[in-house]
Amino acid sequence: MRYPKWVCGERVLLRAEWDGRPSSSDDLSNSLLAQLRGVDAVLGAGEPWEVDGVGTIREYDPAVVQELLEQGVERGDDGTAWPDHGYNVIMNRRAERGFVSLRLKVGASVPRRRRPVNAVSVSVVGPVAGGERRAPDVELVEEVLATIVRAWDPDSAGAFDRAAARAVEDAGRFGAVLGQRTWVSERLGVVPATNSGVTRSSLHRGTLLAADDALDAPTAVAEVRAVLAGVSVPDLPSEGRTA
């Protein structure tokens, strides 16, 4: 297990984004099931999932998962369900390798102008050992990132610390998620060969970029951004956006 500096803070942040696209209720349920099972596989034994406003989830029956999504559907001021605007679910799980919190805004088919309308936001915290909280190992962070990518097939996703998040505050609208680890879908283009500060590997119909763990956060983000400058990734297509 490895513990580079960027995973040794209070928590590691992960995020995946994609804009509006049609999704059936079965598609969303299957993606959420894949997400839960994927995180379970990497976290190991521990407590069951806790869902905000619902309680403990002890079984992964598709009907139960679909009900979770339906309870989180976006609604208008009059209470009317707006499934085209997506579903919100907040849940977390504690296990032997650490703690994972998921905040889902998924299933929206209505595109937007300011930023992609669908997102999975994740916090990863290390396990408690000897009464003290430890950092999550970088392998755990990478494995959780892979579960997100495989479950939701986003446009881009990344893992980063707070310093890297601050370093990309100037990023333009609809830019790829940048961090110490960045994944981009093949839909956005072919990622070219990388420089010495970034390694490149294939992951689920896309490319995973890993900045050298010896780099500080601003440099890591700059190196990843430089690699993606060879692709039309920093500014995703925005035609037809309505909000």
Short mmCIF file of the C-alpha atoms (twelve columns), coordinates in Angstrom:
data_MODEL
# 
_entry.id   MODEL 
# 
loop_
_atom_site.group_PDB 
_atom_site.id 
_atom_site.type_symbol 
_atom_site.label_atom_id 
_atom_site.label_alt_id 
_atom_site.label_comp_id 
_atom_site.label_asym_id 
_atom_site.label_seq_id 
_atom_site.Cartn_x 
_atom_site.Cartn_y 
_atom_site.Cartn_z 
_atom_site.pdbx_PDB_model_num 
ATOM 1   C CA . MET A 1   0.000   0.000  0.000   1 
ATOM 2   C CA . ARG A 2   1.184   3.506  -0.834  1 
ATOM 3   C CA . TYR A 3   0.429   6.777  0.950   1 
ATOM 4   C CA . PRO A 4   1.597   9.751  -1.146  1 
ATOM 5   C CA . LYS A 5   1.153   13.182 0.390   1 
ATOM 6   C CA . TRP A 6   -2.042  13.989 -1.499  1 
ATOM 7   C CA . VAL A 7   -4.011  11.152 0.152   1 
ATOM 8   C CA . CYS A 8   -2.835  12.016 3.670   1 
ATOM 9   C CA . GLY A 9   -5.201  14.912 4.389   1 
ATOM 10  C CA . GLU A 10  -8.588  14.793 6.059   1 
ATOM 11  C CA . ARG A 11  -10.170 13.081 3.049   1 
ATOM 12  C CA . VAL A 12  -9.686  12.426 -0.663  1 
ATOM 13  C CA . LEU A 13  -12.311 13.763 -3.040  1 
ATOM 14  C CA . LEU A 14  -13.562 12.101 -6.213  1 
ATOM 15  C CA . ARG A 15  -15.978 13.397 -8.802  1 
ATOM 16  C CA . ALA A 16  -17.461 12.266 -12.086 1 
ATOM 17  C CA . GLU A 17  -19.491 14.450 -14.445 1 
ATOM 18  C CA . TRP A 18  -21.538 14.067 -17.600 1 
ATOM 19  C CA . ASP A 19  -24.180 16.191 -19.240 1 
ATOM 20  C CA . GLY A 20  -27.823 15.394 -19.927 1 
ATOM 21  C CA . ARG A 21  -28.554 12.128 -21.703 1 
ATOM 22  C CA . PRO A 22  -31.592 9.813  -21.777 1 
ATOM 23  C CA . SER A 23  -31.551 7.164  -19.040 1 
ATOM 24  C CA . SER A 24  -34.288 4.673  -18.241 1 
ATOM 25  C CA . SER A 25  -35.140 3.799  -14.650 1 
ATOM 26  C CA . ASP A 26  -33.672 0.330  -15.256 1 
ATOM 27  C CA . ASP A 27  -30.424 1.867  -16.523 1 
ATOM 28  C CA . LEU A 28  -30.119 4.038  -13.432 1 
ATOM 29  C CA . SER A 29  -30.948 1.181  -11.073 1 
ATOM 30  C CA . ASN A 30  -28.349 -1.038 -12.738 1 
ATOM 31  C CA . SER A 31  -25.731 1.709  -12.497 1 
ATOM 32  C CA . LEU A 32  -26.450 2.301  -8.822  1 
ATOM 33  C CA . LEU A 33  -26.302 -1.434 -8.134  1 
ATOM 34  C CA . ALA A 34  -22.962 -1.623 -9.931  1 
ATOM 35  C CA . GLN A 35  -21.704 1.317  -7.884  1 
ATOM 36  C CA . LEU A 36  -22.711 -0.207 -4.549  1 
ATOM 37  C CA . ARG A 37  -21.330 -3.645 -5.366  1 
ATOM 38  C CA . GLY A 38  -18.138 -2.140 -6.738  1 
ATOM 39  C CA . VAL A 39  -17.456 -0.133 -3.593  1 
ATOM 40  C CA . ASP A 40  -18.332 -3.145 -1.427  1 
ATOM 41  C CA . ALA A 41  -15.746 -5.225 -3.267  1 
ATOM 42  C CA . VAL A 42  -12.936 -2.747 -2.593  1 
ATOM 43  C CA . LEU A 43  -13.936 -1.637 0.930   1 
ATOM 44  C CA . GLY A 44  -14.241 -5.137 2.362   1 
ATOM 45  C CA . ALA A 45  -16.347 -6.318 5.278   1 
ATOM 46  C CA . GLY A 46  -18.055 -3.736 7.433   1 
ATOM 47  C CA . GLU A 47  -21.298 -1.933 8.061   1 
ATOM 48  C CA . PRO A 48  -24.161 -1.771 5.532   1 
ATOM 49  C CA . TRP A 49  -24.934 1.291  3.455   1 
ATOM 50  C CA . GLU A 50  -26.752 4.140  5.189   1 
ATOM 51  C CA . VAL A 51  -28.985 6.238  2.935   1 
ATOM 52  C CA . ASP A 52  -29.830 9.798  3.899   1 
ATOM 53  C CA . GLY A 53  -33.516 10.083 4.721   1 
ATOM 54  C CA . VAL A 54  -34.099 6.341  4.314   1 
ATOM 55  C CA . GLY A 55  -31.884 4.388  6.685   1 
ATOM 56  C CA . THR A 56  -29.956 1.160  6.361   1 
ATOM 57  C CA . ILE A 57  -29.895 -0.827 3.118   1 
ATOM 58  C CA . ARG A 58  -29.205 -4.505 3.736   1 
ATOM 59  C CA . GLU A 59  -30.126 -6.036 0.391   1 
ATOM 60  C CA . TYR A 60  -29.614 -5.047 -3.202  1 
ATOM 61  C CA . ASP A 61  -32.950 -5.967 -4.666  1 
ATOM 62  C CA . PRO A 62  -33.444 -3.976 -7.900  1 
ATOM 63  C CA . ALA A 63  -36.899 -2.889 -6.728  1 
ATOM 64  C CA . VAL A 64  -35.399 -1.463 -3.516  1 
ATOM 65  C CA . VAL A 65  -32.738 0.407  -5.441  1 
ATOM 66  C CA . GLN A 66  -35.297 1.802  -7.875  1 
ATOM 67  C CA . GLU A 67  -37.408 2.996  -4.944  1 
ATOM 68  C CA . LEU A 68  -34.353 4.828  -3.560  1 
ATOM 69  C CA . LEU A 69  -34.004 6.690  -6.828  1 
ATOM 70  C CA . GLU A 70  -37.703 7.498  -7.039  1 
ATOM 71  C CA . GLN A 71  -37.657 8.974  -3.540  1 
ATOM 72  C CA . GLY A 72  -34.870 11.310 -4.639  1 
ATOM 73  C CA . VAL A 73  -36.491 12.544 -7.844  1 
ATOM 74  C CA . GLU A 74  -36.264 16.284 -8.510  1 
ATOM 75  C CA . ARG A 75  -39.558 18.052 -7.903  1 
ATOM 76  C CA . GLY A 76  -41.087 21.376 -8.819  1 
ATOM 77  C CA . ASP A 77  -42.376 23.893 -6.291  1 
ATOM 78  C CA . ASP A 78  -45.782 22.231 -6.434  1 
ATOM 79  C CA . GLY A 79  -44.340 18.788 -5.695  1 
ATOM 80  C CA . THR A 80  -44.601 17.519 -9.256  1 
ATOM 81  C CA . ALA A 81  -41.919 14.953 -10.090 1 
ATOM 82  C CA . TRP A 82  -39.395 16.062 -12.721 1 
ATOM 83  C CA . PRO A 83  -37.491 12.880 -13.642 1 
ATOM 84  C CA . ASP A 84  -35.926 14.612 -16.650 1 
ATOM 85  C CA . HIS A 85  -34.088 16.820 -14.140 1 
ATOM 86  C CA . GLY A 86  -32.585 13.859 -12.314 1 
ATOM 87  C CA . TYR A 87  -32.486 12.050 -9.000  1 
ATOM 88  C CA . ASN A 88  -30.568 12.774 -5.788  1 
ATOM 89  C CA . VAL A 89  -29.233 10.109 -3.420  1 
ATOM 90  C CA . ILE A 90  -26.801 10.530 -0.515  1 
ATOM 91  C CA . MET A 91  -25.363 7.429  1.123   1 
ATOM 92  C CA . ASN A 92  -22.293 6.171  2.940   1 
ATOM 93  C CA . ARG A 93  -20.609 3.002  4.136   1 
ATOM 94  C CA . ARG A 94  -17.911 2.236  6.708   1 
ATOM 95  C CA . ALA A 95  -15.751 -0.891 6.376   1 
ATOM 96  C CA . GLU A 96  -12.344 -2.341 7.126   1 
ATOM 97  C CA . ARG A 97  -10.462 -0.312 4.487   1 
ATOM 98  C CA . GLY A 98  -12.144 2.991  5.220   1 
ATOM 99  C CA . PHE A 99  -15.250 5.114  4.769   1 
ATOM 100 C CA . VAL A 100 -16.924 6.141  1.504   1 
ATOM 101 C CA . SER A 101 -19.632 8.772  1.122   1 
ATOM 102 C CA . LEU A 102 -21.569 9.050  -2.156  1 
ATOM 103 C CA . ARG A 103 -23.595 12.052 -3.294  1 
ATOM 104 C CA . LEU A 104 -25.403 11.252 -6.545  1 
ATOM 105 C CA . LYS A 105 -27.158 13.656 -8.916  1 
ATOM 106 C CA . VAL A 106 -27.923 11.330 -11.820 1 
ATOM 107 C CA . GLY A 107 -30.461 10.583 -14.516 1 
ATOM 108 C CA . ALA A 108 -30.955 14.135 -15.786 1 
ATOM 109 C CA . SER A 109 -31.588 14.329 -19.508 1 
ATOM 110 C CA . VAL A 110 -31.958 18.121 -19.731 1 
ATOM 111 C CA . PRO A 111 -28.581 19.688 -20.652 1 
ATOM 112 C CA . ARG A 112 -27.268 22.852 -19.023 1 
ATOM 113 C CA . ARG A 113 -24.917 25.711 -19.904 1 
ATOM 114 C CA . ARG A 114 -23.009 26.280 -16.691 1 
ATOM 115 C CA . ARG A 115 -21.751 22.774 -15.920 1 
ATOM 116 C CA . PRO A 116 -22.657 19.140 -16.633 1 
ATOM 117 C CA . VAL A 117 -26.000 18.331 -15.056 1 
ATOM 118 C CA . ASN A 118 -25.115 14.836 -13.776 1 
ATOM 119 C CA . ALA A 119 -22.451 14.187 -11.159 1 
ATOM 120 C CA . VAL A 120 -21.224 11.649 -8.625  1 
ATOM 121 C CA . SER A 121 -19.320 13.262 -5.747  1 
ATOM 122 C CA . VAL A 122 -17.402 10.992 -3.387  1 
ATOM 123 C CA . SER A 123 -15.360 11.373 -0.218  1 
ATOM 124 C CA . VAL A 124 -12.924 8.623  0.752   1 
ATOM 125 C CA . VAL A 125 -11.568 8.495  4.303   1 
ATOM 126 C CA . GLY A 126 -9.118  5.956  5.674   1 
ATOM 127 C CA . PRO A 127 -9.831  3.341  8.364   1 
ATOM 128 C CA . VAL A 128 -9.570  3.752  12.122  1 
ATOM 129 C CA . ALA A 129 -6.772  1.691  13.684  1 
ATOM 130 C CA . GLY A 130 -5.624  1.867  17.272  1 
ATOM 131 C CA . GLY A 131 -8.134  4.612  17.931  1 
ATOM 132 C CA . GLU A 132 -6.656  6.857  15.248  1 
ATOM 133 C CA . ARG A 133 -7.864  7.714  11.770  1 
ATOM 134 C CA . ARG A 134 -5.424  6.676  9.061   1 
ATOM 135 C CA . ALA A 135 -5.134  7.975  5.542   1 
ATOM 136 C CA . PRO A 136 -6.679  5.911  2.739   1 
ATOM 137 C CA . ASP A 137 -4.098  4.152  0.623   1 
ATOM 138 C CA . VAL A 138 -3.827  5.390  -2.945  1 
ATOM 139 C CA . GLU A 139 -4.795  1.968  -4.286  1 
ATOM 140 C CA . LEU A 140 -8.162  2.258  -2.519  1 
ATOM 141 C CA . VAL A 141 -8.718  5.694  -4.041  1 
ATOM 142 C CA . GLU A 142 -7.905  4.398  -7.528  1 
ATOM 143 C CA . GLU A 143 -10.168 1.388  -7.073  1 
ATOM 144 C CA . VAL A 144 -13.104 3.545  -5.966  1 
ATOM 145 C CA . LEU A 145 -12.520 5.841  -8.944  1 
ATOM 146 C CA . ALA A 146 -12.656 2.805  -11.236 1 
ATOM 147 C CA . THR A 147 -15.995 1.720  -9.733  1 
ATOM 148 C CA . ILE A 148 -17.475 5.141  -10.489 1 
ATOM 149 C CA . VAL A 149 -16.244 5.103  -14.065 1 
ATOM 150 C CA . ARG A 150 -17.553 1.598  -14.720 1 
ATOM 151 C CA . ALA A 151 -20.917 2.184  -13.057 1 
ATOM 152 C CA . TRP A 152 -21.839 5.538  -14.648 1 
ATOM 153 C CA . ASP A 153 -19.716 5.852  -17.830 1 
ATOM 154 C CA . PRO A 154 -19.255 9.612  -17.308 1 
ATOM 155 C CA . ASP A 155 -17.538 12.084 -19.617 1 
ATOM 156 C CA . SER A 156 -14.723 12.566 -17.137 1 
ATOM 157 C CA . ALA A 157 -13.812 11.765 -13.545 1 
ATOM 158 C CA . GLY A 158 -11.008 12.444 -11.134 1 
ATOM 159 C CA . ALA A 159 -9.531  11.986 -7.684  1 
ATOM 160 C CA . PHE A 160 -7.858  14.872 -5.895  1 
ATOM 161 C CA . ASP A 161 -7.056  16.541 -2.604  1 
ATOM 162 C CA . ARG A 162 -8.291  19.977 -1.530  1 
ATOM 163 C CA . ALA A 163 -5.145  21.678 -2.799  1 
ATOM 164 C CA . ALA A 164 -5.740  20.263 -6.292  1 
ATOM 165 C CA . ALA A 165 -9.380  21.363 -6.112  1 
ATOM 166 C CA . ARG A 166 -8.234  24.920 -5.383  1 
ATOM 167 C CA . ALA A 167 -5.748  24.733 -8.246  1 
ATOM 168 C CA . VAL A 168 -8.526  24.164 -10.802 1 
ATOM 169 C CA . GLU A 169 -10.956 26.817 -9.586  1 
ATOM 170 C CA . ASP A 170 -10.141 28.819 -12.734 1 
ATOM 171 C CA . ALA A 171 -11.112 25.935 -15.054 1 
ATOM 172 C CA . GLY A 172 -13.621 26.835 -17.737 1 
ATOM 173 C CA . ARG A 173 -17.166 25.593 -17.945 1 
ATOM 174 C CA . PHE A 174 -17.579 21.975 -18.915 1 
ATOM 175 C CA . GLY A 175 -13.916 21.218 -18.444 1 
ATOM 176 C CA . ALA A 176 -12.777 17.716 -17.627 1 
ATOM 177 C CA . VAL A 177 -12.517 16.853 -13.939 1 
ATOM 178 C CA . LEU A 178 -8.846  17.403 -13.112 1 
ATOM 179 C CA . GLY A 179 -6.844  15.983 -10.237 1 
ATOM 180 C CA . GLN A 180 -3.935  13.808 -9.242  1 
ATOM 181 C CA . ARG A 181 -5.885  11.102 -11.076 1 
ATOM 182 C CA . THR A 182 -8.000  12.030 -14.110 1 
ATOM 183 C CA . TRP A 183 -10.072 9.792  -16.361 1 
ATOM 184 C CA . VAL A 184 -11.583 10.894 -19.676 1 
ATOM 185 C CA . SER A 185 -13.995 8.987  -21.860 1 
ATOM 186 C CA . GLU A 186 -12.970 7.938  -25.346 1 
ATOM 187 C CA . ARG A 187 -16.043 9.884  -26.491 1 
ATOM 188 C CA . LEU A 188 -14.027 13.050 -25.923 1 
ATOM 189 C CA . GLY A 189 -11.114 12.000 -28.065 1 
ATOM 190 C CA . VAL A 190 -7.856  10.064 -28.007 1 
ATOM 191 C CA . VAL A 191 -5.444  11.138 -25.274 1 
ATOM 192 C CA . PRO A 192 -1.914  11.496 -26.705 1 
ATOM 193 C CA . ALA A 193 1.301   10.126 -25.243 1 
ATOM 194 C CA . THR A 194 2.049   11.815 -21.933 1 
ATOM 195 C CA . ASN A 195 5.017   13.736 -20.622 1 
ATOM 196 C CA . SER A 196 7.318   12.495 -17.875 1 
ATOM 197 C CA . GLY A 197 5.117   13.815 -15.080 1 
ATOM 198 C CA . VAL A 198 2.022   11.818 -16.034 1 
ATOM 199 C CA . THR A 199 1.460   8.141  -16.792 1 
ATOM 200 C CA . ARG A 200 -1.296  6.909  -19.099 1 
ATOM 201 C CA . SER A 201 -3.329  3.685  -18.944 1 
ATOM 202 C CA . SER A 202 -6.595  2.330  -20.337 1 
ATOM 203 C CA . LEU A 203 -9.672  2.041  -18.143 1 
ATOM 204 C CA . HIS A 204 -13.252 1.236  -19.204 1 
ATOM 205 C CA . ARG A 205 -13.589 2.838  -22.614 1 
ATOM 206 C CA . GLY A 206 -11.353 5.719  -21.668 1 
ATOM 207 C CA . THR A 207 -7.944  6.831  -20.464 1 
ATOM 208 C CA . LEU A 208 -6.680  7.194  -16.908 1 
ATOM 209 C CA . LEU A 209 -3.982  9.794  -16.300 1 
ATOM 210 C CA . ALA A 210 -1.935  9.548  -13.116 1 
ATOM 211 C CA . ALA A 211 0.252   12.477 -12.113 1 
ATOM 212 C CA . ASP A 212 3.561   11.647 -10.453 1 
ATOM 213 C CA . ASP A 213 2.822   11.383 -6.735  1 
ATOM 214 C CA . ALA A 214 5.976   13.373 -5.965  1 
ATOM 215 C CA . LEU A 215 4.471   16.495 -7.592  1 
ATOM 216 C CA . ASP A 216 2.713   19.139 -5.527  1 
ATOM 217 C CA . ALA A 217 -0.976  19.691 -6.286  1 
ATOM 218 C CA . PRO A 218 -0.709  22.743 -8.616  1 
ATOM 219 C CA . THR A 219 2.064   21.090 -10.628 1 
ATOM 220 C CA . ALA A 220 0.199   17.778 -10.844 1 
ATOM 221 C CA . VAL A 221 -2.919  19.504 -12.160 1 
ATOM 222 C CA . ALA A 222 -0.873  21.588 -14.617 1 
ATOM 223 C CA . GLU A 223 0.830   18.463 -15.978 1 
ATOM 224 C CA . VAL A 224 -2.498  16.680 -16.487 1 
ATOM 225 C CA . ARG A 225 -4.017  19.767 -18.075 1 
ATOM 226 C CA . ALA A 226 -1.072  19.982 -20.477 1 
ATOM 227 C CA . VAL A 227 -1.658  16.395 -21.591 1 
ATOM 228 C CA . LEU A 228 -5.337  17.077 -22.207 1 
ATOM 229 C CA . ALA A 229 -4.519  20.204 -24.205 1 
ATOM 230 C CA . GLY A 230 -3.899  17.832 -27.114 1 
ATOM 231 C CA . VAL A 231 -7.535  16.713 -27.001 1 
ATOM 232 C CA . SER A 232 -10.738 18.743 -27.245 1 
ATOM 233 C CA . VAL A 233 -11.424 17.963 -23.608 1 
ATOM 234 C CA . PRO A 234 -11.116 21.266 -21.701 1 
ATOM 235 C CA . ASP A 235 -14.232 22.681 -23.419 1 
ATOM 236 C CA . LEU A 236 -16.904 20.070 -23.960 1 
ATOM 237 C CA . PRO A 237 -19.583 20.663 -26.614 1 
ATOM 238 C CA . SER A 238 -22.238 23.080 -25.390 1 
ATOM 239 C CA . GLU A 239 -24.701 23.282 -28.295 1 
ATOM 240 C CA . GLY A 240 -28.310 23.091 -27.255 1 
ATOM 241 C CA . ARG A 241 -27.793 23.832 -23.563 1 
ATOM 242 C CA . THR A 242 -30.837 25.400 -22.009 1 
ATOM 243 C CA . ALA A 243 -30.082 26.476 -18.446 1 
# 
